[in-house]
Amino acid sequence: MLEEVILFILTFLLIFIIYELFLVRKAKKDKRRKRPVEVNYLIGKFNIDLDKINYKRLLNIISAVSSFDISLVVTIVSLFENFLLQLLVGFVLIMLLIIVSYDIVGRIYKKKGCCKNGKN
């Protein structure tokens, strides 16, 4: 049990640092850079207005959510011995977690009134 917790924490920290370096800091330096897929998903599904939110904070939230999702999947998949079962479980879990976690993030922003006018 302790090994799984350590694996989760180390994976979370590693993925979070990578996301911060490549997502948040690069977006801060280059304003003309393309938006990440996660931001486009939130804009498309929940009609999030980027003018009403703090974009850097959104990127930090995306980093944390993605790191949590990946860490949870890695920890759960490590419990299985069979490689094919690990791949199958990992694929299904990552898809479900991404959909659910970004749905929660989108609903929170929608509830805060960060949607474009008339699309609440």
C-alpha positions in Angstrom: 0.0 0.0 0.0 2.8 2.4 0.9 4.5 1.6 -2.4 1.5 2.6 -4.4 1.1 5.9 -2.5 4.8 6.7 -3.1 4.4 5.8 -6.8 1.3 8.0 -7.1 3.0 11.0 -5.4 6.2 10.7 -7.4 4.3 10.2 -10.7 2.1 13.2 -9.9 5.1 15.4 -9.1 7.0 14.4 -12.2 4.1 14.9 -14.6 3.1 18.1 -12.9 6.6 19.6 -13.3 6.6 18.5 -16.9 3.3 20.1 -17.6 4.4 23.3 -15.8 7.5 23.6 -17.8 6.0 22.8 -21.2 2.5 24.1 -20.9 2.3 27.0 -18.4 5.7 28.6 -18.8 5.8 28.4 -22.6 2.3 29.9 -22.8 3.4 32.7 -20.6 6.4 33.5 -22.8 4.7 33.2 -26.2 1.2 34.7 -26.3 0.7 33.8 -29.9 1.2 30.1 -29.2 -1.6 27.7 -30.0 -4.0 26.9 -27.2 -3.6 23.4 -25.6 -6.2 20.7 -26.6 -7.6 20.8 -23.1 -8.5 24.5 -23.4 -10.0 24.0 -26.8 -12.1 21.2 -25.4 -13.4 23.4 -22.6 -14.1 26.2 -25.0 -15.9 23.9 -27.4 -18.0 22.0 -24.9 -18.7 24.6 -22.2 -18.3 27.8 -24.3 -15.7 29.2 -21.8 -14.8 32.8 -22.4 -11.1 33.3 -22.1 -11.5 37.0 -21.5 -13.5 36.3 -18.2 -10.9 33.9 -16.7 -7.3 34.0 -15.6 -5.6 32.0 -18.4 -2.5 31.1 -16.4 -4.7 29.8 -13.6 -6.6 27.7 -16.1 -3.4 26.2 -17.4 -2.3 25.5 -13.8 -5.6 23.7 -13.2 -5.2 21.7 -16.4 -1.7 20.7 -15.2 -3.0 19.5 -11.9 -6.0 17.7 -13.3 -3.9 16.0 -16.0 -1.2 15.0 -13.6 -3.8 13.6 -11.2 -5.4 11.6 -14.0 -2.1 10.1 -15.3 -0.8 9.4 -11.8 -4.0 7.6 -10.8 -3.9 5.5 -14.0 -0.3 4.6 -13.5 -0.9 3.6 -9.9 -3.9 1.4 -10.8 -2.3 -0.2 -13.8 0.8 -1.1 -11.7 -1.4 -3.4 -9.7 -1.9 -5.8 -12.6 0.7 -8.3 -13.7 -0.4 -9.0 -17.3 0.9 -6.5 -19.8 -2.2 -6.7 -22.1 -4.5 -6.2 -19.2 -2.4 -3.2 -18.1 -2.8 -1.7 -21.5 -6.6 -2.3 -21.7 -7.3 -1.1 -18.2 -5.0 1.9 -18.7 -6.6 2.9 -21.9 -10.2 2.6 -20.6 -9.3 4.4 -17.3 -7.5 7.3 -19.0 -10.4 8.0 -21.3 -12.9 7.9 -18.5 -10.9 10.0 -16.2 -10.1 12.7 -18.9 -13.8 13.0 -19.8 -15.0 13.1 -16.2 -12.3 15.4 -14.8 -12.5 18.0 -17.6 -16.3 17.8 -17.4 -16.0 18.8 -13.7 -13.6 21.6 -14.5 -15.9 22.9 -17.3 -19.0 22.8 -15.0 -17.1 24.7 -12.3 -16.1 27.4 -14.7 -19.7 27.5 -16.1 -21.1 27.8 -12.6 -18.8 30.7 -11.9 -20.3 32.5 -14.9 -17.2 32.3 -17.2 -19.2 31.4 -20.3 -19.8 33.6 -23.3 -23.0 35.7 -23.1 -26.2 33.8 -23.7 -24.7 30.4 -23.4 -24.9 29.7 -19.6 
